[in-house]
Amino acid sequence: MKNNDNRRSFIKKITIGGIGLTAMPSVMMAEAGSDTPDKVNETLQASLKQDEKNIKRAYNTSYKNENLRRVAFPIGGLGSGMFCLEGSGAISHMSIRNRPEIFHEPNMFAAIAVKGKQTVARVLEGPIEEWKMFGQRGTGNGASGSNYGLPRFNSAVFTDRFPFATIDLEEKDIPLTTQILGWSPFIPTDEDNSSLPAGALEYKFTNNTSETIEAVFSYNARNFVLQGGQKGAIKKLSNGFILSQEGTTEKPHLKTDFAIFTHEPATVDYCWFRGGWFDPLTMVWNTIKEGKVKAQEPDSDAPGASLFVPFKLNAGEQKTIRLMMAWYVPDSDLHIGDVVVDPKKAESADCCVTPYAIGLEEKSTYNDRNYKPWYSSKFKGIEEAATYWKDNYEELQKKSAIFRDAFYSSTLPPAVVEAVAANLTILKSPTVLRQYDGRLWSWEGCGDDGGCCHGSCTHVWNYAQAIPHLFPSLERSLRTTEFCENQNFEGHQQFRANMPISPAKHDFHAAADGQLGGIMKVYREWRISGDAIWLKKCIQW
């Protein structure tokens, strides 16, 4: 009995920056006893330091060697899809089609060729992890479609500072200090710029030698958006290219555009060599390893494209090449649930809060049967999305860095900071969707090729604390769904929302924890927003 009292005392005394007790090491629960708060904190710090001694990598430090094997850092926007920057610098988890595609590892890569008596060329990535080469789908027959056989840098060191990640590359035959910076906008209270279908990789080269170095940077990609047996195209874009596929009347969701471009003057090859097996990749690498650039006009059904940026660095000089990516997939085949009109509630439908009323998208007309992402209401096509990304790049990077610096200046224990940062990355994953009118909708998690457990499930998302504090308008959109579309005249709430969000069918029991949690969260959202009009609407619901 005494032990239980001690635990209750400990729970009352400990609150670390709003992070729940689940972040504390379990050993602390048993050892805290009835010590003073200061003593408990000292014990906590000692425990965390001991934890760091017991693991090979300390919290919030870089990943290298064996700790680098499974790093995949998501880059993208809230509800707009993502790709992952792996610890080596490779791109994987390409999930831009309004659903997870966890095993989609496209054949796309950056490369550097340094000229001299003998040109030396390397893919701008660290070594391929052994687990990728053996046992993965297709590796038994040579990993067709991959670029695993191309030479790479000797080593890579990965450091994350969400929403930024850096990779330091070393290669004895490349006389340049090389670093990659990967990022995408994450700006609290600015949900729209944090929801852009965009990301960037910055490649920084420093000449630490006493001689001038001449080199050619390139970025190369097969047209990986092709699916469903459709033909694709590679389209022109200033200092870059667009990998494209059109949809069909029966399957409009196949329409996909992915832009890759730079702020540097670039020479572009819009049409890789056509051939079987590894012929297209072989011909591209022949151009790269010779330190050449190639210009080729677009042609029908081209297999891939490359952009080239030649540059010179005098002794001690530094150059950063900014590579920007944007995508546009305006339709999906995602539809969940049947629309049911509650005749008793129809007359009081005006009590529902529109997205515009809580600071979201003004365009509330949404008649499509299937899910459409929010960004398709902001941009008419890939060109608009890419132009917005390019024009606002510096400002968005600056604001995202303000969040990063503030977050990592916290005095919270390193283990807590790392745990929070790791979980924030979920907001950039396909777990989160944001429909055309700006409202949030989420899965419980991701399967390999689709979301798992639909509908912003209230007794799962009850526990989330990041969105209400970082993007309060999006969180209030969840309350709107719960108390409007998901609640009938009698007060029964369906705990899973339709997609697109619409009046739900009430043929299943309520989730008491979810429904009661929603009442508590209405109070929380009012405390955060101070919006009395919104609160009155909630009471009317």
Long-range contacts (C-beta under 8 A, 24 or more apart in sequence): 5-34, 6-32, 6-33, 6-34, 7-32, 9-34, 10-34, 10-40, 13-37, 13-40, 14-40, 14-44, 16-412, 16-413, 16-416, 17-410, 17-412, 17-416, 18-465, 18-469, 19-412, 19-416, 19-419, 19-420, 20-465, 23-415, 23-416, 23-419, 23-420, 25-51, 25-415, 44-413, 45-413, 48-413, 48-414, 48-415, 51-415, 52-414, 58-414, 59-413, 59-414, 59-415, 59-417, 59-418, 60-408, 60-414, 60-417, 60-418, 61-159, 62-157, 62-158, 62-159, 63-87, 63-157, 63-158, 63-159, 63-160, 64-155, 64-156, 64-157, 64-158, 68-126, 68-129, 68-156, 68-157, 68-158, 69-129, 69-131, 71-158, 73-158, 73-160, 73-165, 73-182, 73-425, 74-425, 74-428, 74-429, 75-182, 75-183, 75-184, 75-199, 75-200, 75-428, 76-184, 76-197, 76-198, 76-199, 76-428, 77-184, 77-185, 77-194, 77-195, 77-196, 77-197, 77-198, 77-375, 77-428, 78-191, 78-194, 78-195, 78-427, 78-428, 78-432, 78-434, 78-440, 78-471, 78-474, 79-195, 79-373, 79-374, 79-432, 79-433, 79-434, 79-435, 79-440, 79-441, 80-195, 80-196, 80-197, 80-198, 80-327, 80-373, 80-374, 80-375, 80-434, 81-197, 81-327, 81-329, 81-373, 81-430, 82-199, 82-428, 82-429, 82-430, 83-199, 83-325, 85-165, 85-167, 85-180, 85-182, 85-201, 87-126, 87-156, 87-158, 87-167, 88-125, 88-126, 88-127, 88-128, 88-129, 88-152, 88-156, 88-158, 88-167, 89-124, 89-125, 89-126, 89-156, 89-167, 89-169, 89-180, 90-125, 90-128, 94-224, 95-429, 95-430, 96-197, 96-256, 96-258, 96-327, 96-329, 97-227, 97-253, 97-256, 97-329, 97-332, 98-253, 98-329, 98-332, 98-334, 98-371, 98-373, 98-430, 98-433, 99-332, 99-334, 99-430, 99-449, 99-450, 99-451, 100-429, 100-430, 100-446, 100-447, 100-448, 100-449, 100-450, 100-451, 101-449, 102-446, 102-447, 102-448, 102-449, 103-137, 103-448, 103-449, 104-224, 105-146, 106-221, 106-222, 106-224, 107-145, 107-146, 107-147, 107-221, 107-222, 107-224, 107-281, 107-304, 108-219, 108-220, 108-221, 108-222, 108-224, 108-260, 109-147, 109-150, 109-219, 109-220, 109-221, 110-201, 110-203, 110-217, 110-218, 110-219, 110-220, 110-323, 111-150, 111-217, 111-218, 111-219, 111-220, 111-288, 112-174, 112-176, 112-178, 112-203, 112-205, 112-215, 112-216, 112-217, 112-218, 113-215, 113-216, 113-218, 113-288, 113-289, 113-290, 113-291, 114-174, 114-175, 114-176, 114-213, 114-214, 114-215, 114-291, 115-214, 115-215, 115-216, 115-291, 116-214, 119-289, 119-290, 119-291, 120-173, 120-174, 121-151, 121-285, 121-288, 121-289, 121-291, 122-151, 122-152, 122-153, 122-171, 122-173, 122-174, 123-147, 123-150, 123-151, 123-152, 123-153, 124-153, 124-169, 124-178, 124-180, 124-203, 125-152, 125-153, 125-156, 125-169, 126-152, 126-153, 126-154, 126-155, 126-156, 126-167, 126-169, 127-152, 127-153, 127-154, 127-155, 127-156, 128-152, 144-277, 144-278, 145-222, 147-281, 149-278, 150-281, 150-285, 153-178, 160-421, 161-404, 161-408, 161-421, 162-186, 162-404, 162-407, 162-421, 162-424, 162-425, 163-400, 163-403, 163-404, 163-424, 163-428, 164-400, 164-401, 164-404, 175-207, 175-208, 175-209, 175-213, 176-205, 176-206, 176-207, 176-208, 176-213, 176-215, 176-313, 177-205, 177-206, 177-208, 178-203, 178-204, 178-205, 178-206, 179-203, 179-204, 180-204, 183-397, 183-400, 184-400, 184-428, 185-396, 185-397, 185-399, 185-400, 186-400, 186-403, 186-424, 186-427, 186-428, 187-396, 187-399, 187-400, 187-403, 188-403, 188-469, 188-470, 188-471, 189-470, 189-471, 189-472, 189-473, 190-399, 191-360, 191-438, 191-471, 191-473, 191-474, 192-378, 192-438, 193-392, 193-396, 193-399, 194-471, 195-374, 195-375, 195-434, 196-326, 196-375, 196-385, 196-388, 196-389, 196-396, 197-326, 197-327, 197-328, 197-329, 197-373, 197-375, 197-385, 198-324, 198-325, 198-326, 198-327, 198-385, 198-389, 199-324, 199-325, 200-322, 200-323, 200-324, 200-325, 200-393, 201-323, 201-325, 202-320, 202-321, 202-322, 202-323, 203-320, 203-321, 203-323, 204-318, 204-319, 204-320, 204-321, 205-311, 205-313, 205-318, 205-319, 205-320, 205-321, 206-313, 206-317, 206-318, 207-313, 207-314, 207-315, 207-316, 207-317, 207-318, 208-316, 209-315, 210-315, 211-315, 212-312, 212-313, 212-314, 212-315, 213-312, 213-313, 214-310, 214-311, 214-312, 215-291, 215-310, 215-311, 215-312, 215-313, 216-288, 216-291, 216-292, 216-293, 216-308, 216-309, 216-310, 216-311, 217-308, 217-309, 217-310, 217-311, 217-321, 218-288, 218-293, 218-306, 218-307, 218-308, 218-309, 219-260, 219-262, 219-306, 219-307, 219-323, 220-284, 220-288, 220-304, 220-305, 220-306, 221-260, 221-304, 221-305, 221-306, 222-272, 222-280, 222-281, 222-303, 222-304, 223-302, 223-303, 223-304, 223-305, 224-258, 225-256, 225-257, 225-258, 227-254, 227-256, 228-254, 230-254, 231-300, 231-301, 232-301, 232-302, 233-298, 233-300, 233-301, 233-302, 234-270, 234-271, 234-298, 234-302, 234-304, 234-305, 235-270, 235-298, 236-268, 236-270, 236-298, 237-261, 237-383, 237-386, 239-263, 239-264, 239-265, 239-266, 239-268, 239-307, 240-266, 240-268, 240-307, 240-324, 241-268, 241-270, 241-305, 241-307, 242-382, 243-305, 244-382, 247-331, 251-333, 252-331, 253-329, 253-331, 253-332, 253-333, 253-370, 255-329, 255-330, 255-331, 256-327, 256-328, 256-329, 257-327, 257-328, 257-329, 257-381, 257-382, 258-325, 258-326, 258-327, 258-382, 259-324, 259-325, 259-326, 259-327, 259-382, 259-385, 259-386, 260-305, 260-307, 260-323, 260-324, 260-325, 261-307, 261-323, 261-324, 261-386, 261-390, 262-307, 262-309, 262-321, 262-322, 262-323, 262-324, 263-322, 263-324, 263-390, 263-393, 264-309, 264-311, 264-321, 264-322, 265-309, 266-307, 266-308, 266-309, 267-293, 267-294, 267-295, 267-307, 267-308, 267-309, 267-310, 268-295, 268-296, 268-305, 268-306, 268-307, 268-308, 269-294, 269-295, 269-296, 269-305, 269-306, 269-307, 269-308, 270-296, 270-297, 270-298, 270-299, 270-302, 270-305, 271-296, 271-297, 271-298, 271-299, 271-302, 271-303, 271-305, 272-302, 272-303, 272-304, 272-305, 272-306, 273-303, 274-302, 274-303, 280-304, 322-393, 324-386, 324-389, 324-390, 324-393, 326-382, 326-385, 326-386, 326-389, 327-382, 327-385, 328-375, 328-376, 328-379, 328-381, 328-382, 328-385, 329-373, 330-372, 330-373, 330-376, 331-368, 331-370, 331-372, 331-376, 332-370, 332-371, 332-372, 332-373, 333-370, 334-370, 334-371, 334-499, 335-369, 335-370, 335-371, 335-499, 335-500, 336-454, 336-455, 336-498, 336-499, 337-455, 337-496, 337-497, 337-498, 337-499, 337-502, 337-504, 337-505, 338-498, 338-505, 339-498, 339-502, 339-503, 340-503, 340-504, 340-505, 340-506, 341-503, 342-488, 342-489, 342-503, 342-506, 344-488, 344-489, 345-488, 345-489, 348-489, 348-540, 351-484, 351-537, 351-540, 351-541, 352-480, 352-484, 352-485, 352-537, 352-541, 353-476, 353-480, 353-484, 353-534, 353-537, 355-437, 355-438, 355-439, 355-477, 355-480, 357-533, 357-534, 357-537, 358-473, 358-476, 358-477, 358-480, 358-531, 358-534, 359-473, 360-437, 360-438, 360-439, 360-473, 360-474, 360-477, 361-436, 361-437, 361-438, 363-436, 363-437, 364-437, 366-435, 366-436, 366-437, 366-500, 368-436, 368-500, 369-500, 370-500, 371-433, 371-435, 371-441, 371-499, 371-500, 372-435, 372-436, 372-500, 373-433, 373-434, 373-435, 373-436, 374-434, 374-435, 374-436, 374-437, 374-438, 376-436, 377-436, 377-437, 377-438, 420-466, 423-466, 424-466, 427-466, 427-467, 433-499, 434-474, 435-499, 435-500, 435-501, 436-500, 438-477, 439-474, 439-477, 439-478, 439-480, 439-481, 439-501, 440-467, 440-474, 440-475, 440-477, 440-478, 441-481, 441-497, 441-499, 441-501, 454-496, 454-497, 454-499, 455-495, 455-496, 455-497, 455-498, 455-499, 456-481, 456-496, 456-497, 457-495, 457-496, 457-511, 457-514, 458-482, 458-493, 458-495, 458-511, 458-513, 458-514, 458-515, 458-517, 458-518, 459-495, 459-511, 459-513, 459-514, 459-517, 462-513, 462-514, 462-517, 462-518, 462-521, 468-521, 468-524, 468-525, 468-528, 469-528, 472-525, 472-528, 472-529, 475-521, 475-525, 476-525, 476-529, 476-531, 476-534, 479-518, 479-521, 479-522, 479-525, 479-538, 482-515, 482-518, 483-518, 483-522, 483-538, 483-541, 484-541, 487-541, 493-518
